[in-house]
Each structure stands twice: as structure tokens, then as C-alpha cells.
Amino acid sequence: MATSLGANTYNRQNWEDADFPILCQTCLGENPYIRMSKEKYGKECKICARPFTVFRWCPGTRMRFKKTEVCQTCSKMKNVCQTCLLDLEYGLPIQVRDTGLDIKDDVPKSDVNKEYYTQNAEREIGNSDGTRPVGLLGKAPSSSEMLLKLARTTPYYKRNRPHICSFWVKGECKRGEECPYRHEKPTDPDDPLADQNIKDRYYGINDPVADKLLKRASTMPRLDTPEDKTITTLYVGGMGDTISDAELRNHFYQFGEIRTTTIVQRQQCAFIQFATRQAAELAAEKSFNKLIINGRRLTVKWGRSQAARGKEAYQDGVSEMGTRLDPVPGLPGGNSPPPPALEEDAPTNYFNLDPGTSPNVMNISLPPPPGINPPPPGFGAPMFHMGSMGPPPPMGMRPPGHIHYPSQDPQRMGAHAARHGD
């Protein structure tokens, strides 16, 4: 049965009389010195409909006045702020928190069941120290990986801004800069975030903010553990030039024994190899999307086995460090024909001569190494004679690059052609 502040004083002994509200840092504001008004039994709780002590304050300059919306009993049952109804530990909606902790705490919605449930919760809160949540939330695990990723670690004071001036939207506001409301374009009325209900947020159903955060959590990257149990190496990227080997070891040694640490300054990355697979898995779980050293957020991934890395590099043209290799100009493509098969009867042509030319005499001599003078005439390197000896070819018919010295001509030095049969 709903009660009111009027003549009806039914169950008045359960009305709330508090000295200070239960608020989050965002609703309280950044100013440590605020003036807060207190009105005893000033309003009914929007959840249990019982009168409670209402607190009203301004969180800062150019901010709107805020007040408590639910009683402290309802706040302690869900561990939420009395004003924004967001979780006090993570700063997230109740629906997101219950999904991350895998709990389902259904609060009755009918008047009689709601009153009975609230009285039992007050009895349980009275038996405890009052600093810990009760019910299923008190028995839930302490943390969740999804909640740690979505949690808001700093206050979001923009949530305390004034509402949009309805007169300015109509073009009728005459107060100008003295207007305490915002002169901004309103959001799209079809936007789901424009329709929020305080009861839906408390019960954890049909909350558009929670739906948005859950969709974001479903698309967040995950670090899958490789099936190859021999991989004990983690890749750390985005290091820059300021992170040293000692700083990496100071962070990763807490997870287990480190075998080697390799830093590649050119690629600004490092490879941490652990002695055991269990230590590598623990380090990957605790460091993925959480590793910050010297103000830089580092990327943590699993390393790859040597066989898989070499195979992928061969197929994709990528080096071991992850850089793509450009093809060398002038080389034949991957579809070049294979070399011809060797046959025993195929003629051997070691000098790439044209088969149609006659086997005349061809003098083949190697030039002397640089820095050594050529030998004197008559003491040069022996010449290879192919076929029948004959006069040397004219200058125009000699191979390119061959230098003819007249003083070294065999015929000028008295040499005679070899006879057949000698």
C-alpha cells in the first residue's frame, strides 16, 4: 500500500530519517565544499513509495540542482546512487552489472510484495555493518572482466549540466546569457536514449543506456588463447622509445618466470617469453587492454609458433616483425614456367653459343684482378682452343668486352695451326 505525506501515517515507524545521502562522485560534484538542504520526509521514494529524507544541492557552477530520488533502503539493496541509480562501484546501470556478474535479482513490483520484500531487506541490512550490498549482489563474485572494461574510472560531470531551455528552442527566451538553462539543439526524439525511466533502470529492464553498453561489450576485442600449448610468448606493441627492458620485466615478472625479453626498437615492439604456459596465460588475461607503462597504453597479443609464422610470411609476403615486404622490381612473377627437365641426351652448351654457328676458334681468357698488371707477352694464361684452329675473328665479330692486343696475336708470335691427327 502506498503511503503519502498527508494525514495518512500508516507504517510511519518505517519512514526513513537519514543524516547524509548515498551518492556517487559524479552526482556529488567536484567542489568539496557544497551547501546541501535537508527536508525530513520530504518526498516519497519512487521505488517503494515510502516517505524519506530528501537532500538537495548544486554540484557546481553552471550546473543544475540535484536531489535524491529513492530512499536509502532501496539504494543499499541494489548498491546504487540515490540520484542517478548507477552502480557505486563501476558507475554502470544495474542491468549491465547484473549481466556481467551473471545474477538475476528480481524485486517485486506489487505493493504488498514490495513492502514485505523491503522489510526483510531492512532487517538484513540492520544485521550487517551497512557497508556491503545485501541479497544476491552480496553473494556475487567480486569482479568481472566485462565490467572492468566498461567501468567508468573518472567522474563524468557533464551529466550535471542544466536541461535545455524550452523557450530557446521556441525562439522566445529573452534572458540571454543569464538563462540558467542550456541554449543547445535538443537531441533527436526518436533516439532511444531520449526516453529513460528511473524505474526501468532500477529494475534492470528496458534500459536504453544498458542496451548501448551491452552492445559495445559484445563488439569489444577479445584475446583468444592459441591451441598450440608450446606457445609461451606474448607480443607487446606500441612501446615507443621510452619503455625499457627493465620496465617490461617489472610488470610481467609478477605472473611467472620470464625466460627471455626481446625488444625490437625499429618496430617499437617486444616479445616476452615465459617459462610456463600457465604464466603466459595469466599475463595475457591480466594485461590485455589494461597494460599502461609510462602513460602509454600497450597492445598485448599472443605470439605465433615458428612454423605458422614462416608459413604465413611466405604466403602473405610479411616479415617476422609484421611489416609487409614489397616485391623486388625486375624479378619474374610467381607464375613463371619451371626450368626444363634435364635429359641425358641433351647437348651440353656451357657457353650459351648459338647452335647454328660454326665451331670456330674462340679465345676465352679472364681479365686479371684489379690492382695486378697484365702478364707480359708470351706468358699469359693458356687459351682454350675449340674446334679447328683458324685466323682470329675480325674486330667486328669478336665478343663484346674482349680487348685485342696485337702484340699478343698467336700468329704474330710464330704459332702454327695444329694439324689434324697430332
PyMOL commands that set and color helices and strands:
alter all, ss='L'
color gray80, all
select helices_A, chain A and resi 12-14+25-28+72-78+94-101+111-127+136-139+145-150+157-160+166-170+176-178+192-194+198-203+208-218+245-255+277-287+306-316+395-397+406-408
alter helices_A, ss='H'
color red, helices_A
select strands_A, chain A and resi 36-44+51-57+66-67+233-237+258-264+269-274+292-293+296-297+299-302
alter strands_A, ss='S'
color yellow, strands_A
deselect
rebuild
show_as cartoon
